[in-house]
Amino acid sequence: MLLTIDVGNTHTVLGLFDGDDIVEHWRVSTDARRTADELAVVIHGLLSQYPVAGGADVSGIALCSTVPSVLHEMREMCRRYYGDVPSVIVEPGVKTGVPVLTDNPKEVGTDRVVNAAAAVELYGGPCVVVDFGTATTFDAISAKGELLGCAIAPGIEISVDALGARGAQLRKVEIARPRAVIGKNTVESLQSGILYGFAGQVDGLVERMSAELSEDPDEVTVVATGGLAIMVLDEANGIDVHEPWLTLIGLRLVYERNVGVSSPQVSAVPPGA
């Protein structure tokens, strides 16, 4: 089975694939202080819970990371504990199948490239991938499958934390649908601004990007992913598809495109065509 690992700034998402099907998944906090040995303990513990005698038999690993210090430890973990299985680490080195047409392709987050690979494979282009994570990213992908560029906005949780920290009479609240858009108390007012404000941001940016991507904006597929996507799905009119495992699917695709190129470790490049 293929183990896919997406290391984000806040959470690390892991998925276990049997062929094209994701059969198990986990979400844990990202801790830059964890060593390779600690990461191995966490992963072994998760795999041991898989409902097969003896846990899952990992035959390959694909991972990407937006946290350099964690990537270093993940690389060491793969070398020490999974040295006998092929591993694909998404970084400058190999193909992803996604041409990156930004000014500096190397500064594009590898998770965004992986998302683009999965979105094109699943839905074709042109499309916009909205990833609700620590930041909310809007990636524009052409009809040819090229990653053209991106808009980056503060994520939902960052905004909630900032309001609670900087507003003397404000506090962190549960992100939930209020009784009405016009809040009657502080909690509902905050919930309204967060929920409907982010939904409006999504619709506005998606509309503008779609107009630049195609003469017929209706041809553009808008794909939502990320741990916080579920919070605004019902309120954002511009989202066409919700794919919570988009990054993991992209990692599987990149692994399949690169495994066997060299052994035991392969690297996957953001600007690869």
N, C-alpha and C positions, 0 to 999 in steps of 0.2 A: 504494500500500500504506500501511497505517496503522502508524506507529511508536508503541509504547506504552513508557513509561518509569516505573518504580517506584523512587524513591530512598528507600532505607532508611538506618538509622543505620550499618550495617556494609557492606551491599552495595547496588548498584544493578542492578536486573534490567530488561532491555530485551527486547521482543518485537516481531516483525514479523508483521502480519496481512494475509492476502489474503482479503478478505471475512470470514467467521466463523472461518477456520482460521488458527492460528498456524503459520507456516511456518519461522520461525527465532527463536532466542532466545539471549541472552548474559547473563552475570553478571560484573560488575566491582566492584572495591572502591569504596566511597564515600569521596571525599576532599574535605572542605570547603574545601580550599585551591585547588582547581581553578577556573580562570577560565572564562568563557563560551567563549573561544577554545580553551582546552584541552579543554573538554567537546566542542566541535564536532569537534576532531581525533580524539578517541576514538570518537565516534559515526560519523564518516565512515569511519574505519578499519574498524570493525565492519561497516558496511553494504557496504563494498567487498569483503568476503569472501563476501557472499551469492552463490550460484552462478547469477548472471544477468549477462550481459555488461554492464559498466558499473555493476554494483551495483544496489541496490534503488531504485526510484522512489518516494520518500516523498510521499504525497498528503495526509497528515494526521498530527498528533502529539497524543497524549493522555498527560499525565503527572501524577503526584502525588509529594509529597515530605514526609517527616517531619523534614527538616533545612532550616530556614529559609534559611541562608546558601547552600545548594546550590540551593534553589528560586529565589532571586534570580538566580543565574548561569544556571540553566536557562532562566528567562524571557528573559534577555538573549540567550542562545544561539539560542532560537527566533526572536527578533526579528531578529537579525543574519543568521542563516544559513538560516532557513526562513520568512522573512517572507512568502513568496508562497503558503504552504500554511496551511490552518486548523489552529489548535492549541487544545486544551482543557486548561486547567490546573485541577486539582481544588483549589478553595479557595472561600471565601465569595464568592458571586456568582450561580451558576446551579443548576439542578436536577440531582439525581442519581437521583431516583426513590425515595430511601430517607428516610422521616421519621426523624429522630433524636430520641428521647424522653428524653434525658439532661438533667440539671440545666442544663448549659451545652454545647449542641451544638457551639459553635465550638472547644471544647477537644478534641473527638474527632478522632483522627488521620484524615486523609483516606484513607489506605490502608485503614483499617477500614471506612469507609463504602463504598468501592469494593468491598471484599470482600463486604460485605453485599449490594450490588447484584447481584454475580455469583452469590452463593449462592442468592438468591431466584429469580433467572432460571433457574438450572440445576436446583435441587432443591426450590424452594418453601419455605414456612415451616410450622411453626416449625423453626428450625435453630440450631445453634451452630457458629461458625467458630473453629477453633483455629489460630492463626497462630504458627508457630515461627520467631521471628526473634531480634533482639537481646533483646527481651522476648517472653515467651509470652503472647499475648492470647487471651481467650475471649469472643467477642462473641455475645450472645443476641439472636436475631431472632424476632419474633413471627410468628404465622400470617398476619398482614396485611402482613408485610414491613417492620415497624418495627424499627429498631435500639434495643433497650430499655436496654442497658447492657453492662457488660464486667467481667471480672476480669483483672488484669494481674499476672503473676509474672515473676521474673527468668528470662532466657533460659538455655538449656543452656550456651552458651559463656561467658556471664557467670559462671555458677555454677562452671564448671570453672576459669576464670581466678582467681576468688576463692579457691577451695580451694588452688590452687597458690601464690597470693601470701601467704595468711594462715596456711597450715599449714606449720610448720617442717620436718616430715618428709614433706610431701606434694608432689606435682608434677603438672604437666599430663600427661594421658594421652590416648591415642586413645579416642574414644567408640565402643566396640565391645562386642559380647556377650561376657561372661566365660564361663568353663567352667561356673560354677554361681553361684547367688545368693549363697551363702556363700563369699566370696573367701578364697583361701589365701595371698595376698600383697597388697602395697599396691596394685599396678596393678589387679588383679582386683577388689579391694575398692572402689576408686574407680569402676571401670567398672560394677560392680553397683549402687552407690548412685546413680550418675548415670542409667543406663539404666532400671532398674526404679523408681527414685524418681520420675523424671519421668513414666513411664508411669502410676504410681499417682496422681500429681497430676492428670494428664489425666482418668483414669477418675473420680476423686473429684469434681472440679469439674464435669465434664460431667454426672454423675449428679444432682448438686444443682441445676444449672441446668435440666436437662430436667424435673425435678420442678416447678420454678417456672414453666416455659414452658407445660406442658400437663398435663392430668389423666391423659393416657396418655403417659408418657415415651418409649414406643416409637415414637411419631409424630414425635419430634424427630430430624432428620437432623444428624449431626455431621460436619462437613467439615474436613479438615486441609489446611493449606497452609504455605508458608514453606520456606526452604532447609534447615532442620534437621528437618523433619517425618519424613523418611525414616528417621531414627535411632530413632524410637520406634513407628513404625507397627505393627510385628509384635508389640509388647509391650502396646500400649494397646488394651484390648478395646472401649472406648467409641467408637472412630472408625469411621464408616461408609464415608466416601469420602475419597480422597486426590486433591486437585486442585492440582498444583504451580503452575499458571498462573492461579489464581483472581484475583489482583489485576490481571493483564494483561487477563484477560477482562472484569473489571469496568471497566477503563479503556476498553476498546473499547465497552462498552455506554453508558458516560457520554458518550463522544465522539459516538456515534450519536444520543443524546438531545439533544445540544446543538449539534452542528455546524450552521452556517447561521443560528444565532440572531444572531450578529454576526460580522464578519470584519475582520482575519484571526484575532484571538485571542478565545477565549471562556473564562470561568471557571466552574467547577462548584462548587456550594455543598454542604457537609456536611449542613445541616439541610433541604435542599430536599425537597419532597414530589413 
